[in-house]
Amino acid sequence: MQKGKMIISSITPGGPVPKRNAQEISDGLEKAFLGEMLKYAGPQPMQGAFGGGIGEEQFSSMMTETYADALAKRLDLGLAGRIGGAA
């Protein structure tokens, strides 16, 4: 590698993703996507005298992850079909 230049070799596409593996990957992606969406659109922590402070913040992240997991199990966003598995 010469100084100041980056050499990028060509990328060859891999084979099809096995069905079981594709489903696991798509489930994980859906859970992550829904978790990020719930951070912005989900229940917000209370402010003021009835707010839970730092404890509420820490617990709310676990609750957001749990909600995302529950939603991912009930919803099919169709990611398995897009990454090479059967929907």
N, CA, C and O of each residue as an XYZ file, in Angstrom:
348
protein
N       0.849     -1.182      0.000
C       0.000      0.000      0.000
C       0.889      1.237      0.000
O       1.735      1.406      0.878
N       0.692      2.082     -0.974
C       1.472      3.292     -1.066
C       0.868      4.354     -0.160
O      -0.328      4.349      0.132
N       1.718      5.249      0.267
C       1.257      6.302      1.155
C       0.228      7.186      0.433
O       0.473      7.686     -0.665
N      -0.929      7.362      1.084
C      -1.960      8.222      0.544
C      -2.893      7.558     -0.447
O      -3.836      8.199     -0.911
N      -2.667      6.294     -0.791
C      -3.537      5.599     -1.745
C      -4.069      4.326     -1.112
O      -3.345      3.590     -0.441
N      -5.328      4.089     -1.338
C      -5.940      2.868     -0.847
C      -6.308      2.010     -2.047
O      -6.927      2.484     -3.000
N      -5.924      0.760     -1.988
C      -6.234     -0.163     -3.064
C      -7.386     -1.043     -2.602
O      -7.314     -1.688     -1.556
N      -8.442     -1.058     -3.396
C      -9.612     -1.863     -3.067
C      -9.757     -2.933     -4.130
O      -9.890     -2.637     -5.318
N      -9.730     -4.181     -3.688
C      -9.911     -5.274     -4.642
C     -11.395     -5.429     -4.938
O     -12.243     -4.952     -4.184
N     -11.696     -6.097     -6.036
C     -13.097     -6.269     -6.400
C     -13.786     -7.182     -5.398
O     -13.176     -8.070     -4.802
N     -15.057     -6.934     -5.240
C     -15.866     -7.715     -4.311
C     -16.712     -8.674     -5.129
O     -17.441     -8.265     -6.032
N     -16.605     -9.946     -4.803
C     -17.409    -10.934     -5.510
C     -18.584    -11.331     -4.627
O     -18.414    -11.556     -3.429
N     -19.765    -11.417     -5.209
C     -20.927    -11.789     -4.400
C     -20.812    -13.225     -3.916
O     -20.313    -14.097     -4.628
N     -21.276    -13.457     -2.706
C     -21.261    -14.800     -2.155
C     -22.450    -15.596     -2.658
O     -23.292    -15.081     -3.393
N     -22.506    -16.817     -2.267
C     -23.614    -17.680     -2.652
C     -24.861    -17.323     -1.867
O     -24.841    -16.404     -1.048
N     -25.941    -18.043     -2.110
C     -27.180    -17.765     -1.384
C     -27.017    -18.061      0.103
O     -26.281    -18.966      0.496
N     -27.705    -17.296      0.902
C     -27.665    -17.465      2.349
C     -28.574    -18.640      2.707
O     -29.709    -18.691      2.234
N     -28.108    -19.588      3.529
C     -28.988    -20.695      3.921
C     -30.270    -20.182      4.574
O     -30.252    -19.169      5.273
N     -31.389    -20.887      4.345
C     -32.704    -20.424      4.808
C     -32.719    -20.175      6.310
O     -33.188    -19.124      6.748
N     -32.218    -21.112      7.111
C     -32.246    -20.960      8.562
C     -31.410    -19.759      8.987
O     -31.826    -18.971      9.836
N     -30.245    -19.629      8.398
C     -29.359    -18.521      8.722
C     -29.990    -17.192      8.304
O     -29.895    -16.206      9.036
N     -30.625    -17.159      7.148
C     -31.273    -15.933      6.673
C     -32.394    -15.519      7.601
O     -32.580    -14.329      7.855
N     -33.142    -16.478      8.111
C     -34.241    -16.161      9.025
C     -33.707    -15.601     10.335
O     -34.266    -14.642     10.868
N     -32.633    -16.184     10.864
C     -32.037    -15.684     12.097
C     -31.491    -14.272     11.912
O     -31.652    -13.412     12.778
N     -30.846    -14.048     10.776
C     -30.295    -12.725     10.482
C     -31.410    -11.696     10.341
O     -31.322    -10.598     10.891
N     -32.457    -12.055      9.603
C     -33.559    -11.101      9.400
C     -34.284    -10.814     10.710
O     -34.699     -9.679     10.944
N     -34.442    -11.824     11.569
C     -35.073    -11.588     12.870
C     -34.251    -10.619     13.706
O     -34.802     -9.731     14.355
N     -32.938    -10.787     13.691
C     -32.065     -9.875     14.432
C     -32.112     -8.457     13.893
O     -32.126     -7.492     14.656
N     -32.136     -8.338     12.565
C     -32.218     -7.009     11.953
C     -33.553     -6.332     12.257
O     -33.606     -5.133     12.532
N     -34.625     -7.113     12.203
C     -35.936     -6.543     12.511
C     -35.988     -6.082     13.966
O     -36.523     -5.013     14.259
N     -35.441     -6.876     14.869
C     -35.421     -6.505     16.290
C     -34.608     -5.223     16.492
O     -35.030     -4.330     17.228
N     -33.448     -5.130     15.841
C     -32.617     -3.933     15.972
C     -33.325     -2.707     15.392
O     -33.298     -1.630     15.988
N     -33.955     -2.874     14.230
C     -34.672     -1.772     13.597
C     -35.812     -1.282     14.490
O     -35.965     -0.082     14.719
N     -36.603     -2.221     14.987
C     -37.737     -1.839     15.839
C     -37.258     -1.209     17.145
O     -37.902     -0.295     17.660
N     -36.143     -1.682     17.681
C     -35.582     -1.088     18.893
C     -35.185      0.360     18.681
O     -35.440      1.213     19.531
N     -34.561      0.637     17.542
C     -34.177      2.020     17.234
C     -35.400      2.899     17.038
O     -35.413      4.048     17.481
N     -36.425      2.378     16.382
C     -37.648      3.158     16.179
C     -38.341      3.439     17.508
O     -38.864      4.534     17.717
N     -38.348      2.458     18.405
C     -39.002      2.657     19.703
C     -38.260      3.660     20.572
O     -38.866      4.293     21.436
N     -36.968      3.814     20.359
C     -36.221      4.820     21.130
C     -36.776      6.213     20.879
O     -36.778      7.062     21.770
N     -37.250      6.441     19.653
C     -37.750      7.762     19.292
C     -39.261      7.875     19.388
O     -39.782      8.942     19.712
N     -39.976      6.782     19.108
C     -41.430      6.860     19.050
C     -42.117      6.127     20.202
O     -43.342      6.174     20.317
N     -41.359      5.463     21.041
C     -41.946      4.688     22.131
C     -42.241      5.542     23.344
O     -42.164      6.769     23.285
N     -42.580      4.888     24.448
C     -42.876      5.624     25.682
C     -41.672      6.458     26.132
O     -40.539      5.978     26.140
N     -41.931      7.695     26.501
C     -40.872      8.591     26.947
C     -40.818      8.610     28.477
O     -41.852      8.465     29.130
N     -39.626      8.786     29.055
C     -39.526      8.841     30.517
C     -40.265     10.055     31.074
O     -40.351     11.102     30.432
N     -40.789      9.891     32.271
C     -41.516     10.985     32.917
C     -40.527     12.032     33.417
O     -39.392     11.713     33.771
N     -40.962     13.254     33.439
C     -40.155     14.361     33.929
C     -40.753     14.881     35.233
O     -41.919     14.624     35.532
N     -39.972     15.591     35.988
C     -40.491     16.239     37.190
C     -40.439     15.346     38.415
O     -39.616     14.435     38.511
N     -41.345     15.630     39.355
C     -41.339     14.949     40.648
C     -41.621     13.455     40.535
O     -41.180     12.683     41.386
N     -42.349     13.031     39.496
C     -42.696     11.621     39.372
C     -41.762     10.878     38.424
O     -42.010      9.716     38.103
N     -40.700     11.525     37.976
C     -39.716     10.874     37.121
C     -38.863      9.909     37.922
O     -38.688     10.084     39.128
N     -38.337      8.900     37.266
C     -37.570      7.870     37.959
C     -36.079      8.102     37.974
O     -35.340      7.300     38.546
N     -35.609      9.183     37.359
C     -34.195      9.491     37.368
C     -33.366      8.481     36.591
O     -33.808      7.950     35.572
N     -32.159      8.222     37.083
C     -31.226      7.342     36.377
C     -31.739      5.908     36.324
O     -31.497      5.198     35.347
N     -32.445      5.475     37.367
C     -33.001      4.117     37.376
C     -34.023      3.911     36.271
O     -34.061      2.857     35.636
N     -34.843      4.914     36.047
C     -35.837      4.821     34.984
C     -35.165      4.786     33.620
O     -35.605      4.053     32.734
N     -34.116      5.561     33.442
C     -33.395      5.558     32.166
C     -32.810      4.185     31.865
O     -32.908      3.698     30.738
N     -32.202      3.563     32.868
C     -31.597      2.249     32.657
C     -32.662      1.180     32.417
O     -32.496      0.324     31.547
N     -33.727      1.223     33.164
C     -34.797      0.245     33.002
C     -35.511      0.437     31.670
O     -35.923     -0.539     31.043
N     -35.661      1.667     31.237
C     -36.380      1.918     29.982
C     -35.636      1.337     28.784
O     -36.272      0.921     27.816
N     -34.315      1.298     28.825
C     -33.583      0.700     27.706
C     -33.849     -0.805     27.641
O     -33.955     -1.368     26.551
N     -33.959     -1.459     28.804
C     -34.291     -2.894     28.815
C     -35.723     -3.113     28.340
O     -35.999     -4.080     27.630
N     -36.628     -2.229     28.724
C     -38.015     -2.351     28.287
C     -38.135     -2.125     26.781
O     -38.902     -2.819     26.114
N     -37.393     -1.173     26.245
C     -37.412     -0.927     24.806
C     -36.936     -2.160     24.057
O     -37.521     -2.532     23.039
N     -35.884     -2.794     24.548
C     -35.371     -4.011     23.917
C     -36.405     -5.135     23.989
O     -36.574     -5.887     23.029
N     -37.088     -5.249     25.111
C     -38.121     -6.279     25.270
C     -39.303     -6.020     24.349
O     -39.826     -6.950     23.735
N     -39.730     -4.763     24.248
C     -40.817     -4.411     23.330
C     -40.413     -4.719     21.880
O     -41.211     -5.259     21.114
N     -39.187     -4.377     21.513
C     -38.708     -4.633     20.151
C     -38.692     -6.126     19.856
O     -39.067     -6.545     18.762
N     -38.263     -6.928     20.817
C     -38.242     -8.383     20.641
C     -39.656     -8.916     20.453
O     -39.893     -9.747     19.576
N     -40.596     -8.446     21.268
C     -41.988     -8.890     21.158
C     -42.603     -8.483     19.815
O     -43.316     -9.269     19.191
N     -42.325     -7.260     19.376
C     -42.841     -6.799     18.086
C     -42.229     -7.572     16.928
O     -42.926     -7.916     15.973
N     -40.926     -7.847     17.005
C     -40.249     -8.579     15.932
C     -40.807     -9.989     15.789
O     -40.848    -10.532     14.685
N     -41.236    -10.583     16.899
C     -41.819    -11.927     16.837
C     -43.211    -11.899     16.216
O     -43.638    -12.889     15.622
N     -43.920    -10.790     16.342
C     -45.299    -10.707     15.841
C     -45.408    -10.081     14.452
O     -46.374    -10.334     13.733
N     -44.434     -9.276     14.076
C     -44.470     -8.597     12.785
C     -43.475     -9.237     11.822
O     -42.435     -9.748     12.239
N     -43.795     -9.205     10.555
C     -42.863     -9.655      9.536
C     -42.608     -8.478      8.605
O     -43.472     -8.096      7.815
N     -41.415     -7.910      8.707
C     -41.069     -6.765      7.875
C     -40.546     -7.193      6.500
O     -40.259     -6.347      5.654
N     -40.422     -8.501      6.279
C     -40.014     -9.008      4.973
C     -38.520     -8.951      4.704
O     -38.113     -8.983      3.543
N     -37.700     -8.869      5.725
C     -36.264     -8.784      5.503
C     -35.671    -10.112      5.061
O     -34.657    -10.114      4.362
N     -36.258    -11.238      5.438
C     -35.721    -12.546      5.050
C     -35.708    -12.692      3.539
O     -34.744    -13.213      2.979
N     -36.760    -12.242      2.872
C     -36.826    -12.321      1.419
C     -35.811    -11.423      0.739
O     -35.345    -11.726     -0.359
N     -35.468    -10.325      1.383
C     -34.522     -9.381      0.792
C     -33.071     -9.816      0.935
O     -32.219     -9.410      0.145
N     -32.781    -10.650      1.950
C     -31.385    -11.062      2.137
C     -31.127    -12.470      1.607
O     -30.044    -13.018      1.815
N     -32.099    -13.056      0.930
C     -31.835    -14.319      0.273
C     -32.561    -15.517      0.830
O     -32.412    -16.612      0.287
N     -33.333    -15.371      1.876
C     -34.078    -16.487      2.441
C     -35.522    -16.442      2.006
O     -35.952    -15.505      1.334
N     -36.256    -17.440      2.385
C     -37.691    -17.466      2.080
C     -38.428    -16.619      3.100
O     -38.124    -16.677      4.291
N     -39.381    -15.844      2.652
C     -40.133    -14.973      3.572
C     -41.129    -15.754      4.374
O     -41.846    -15.181      5.195
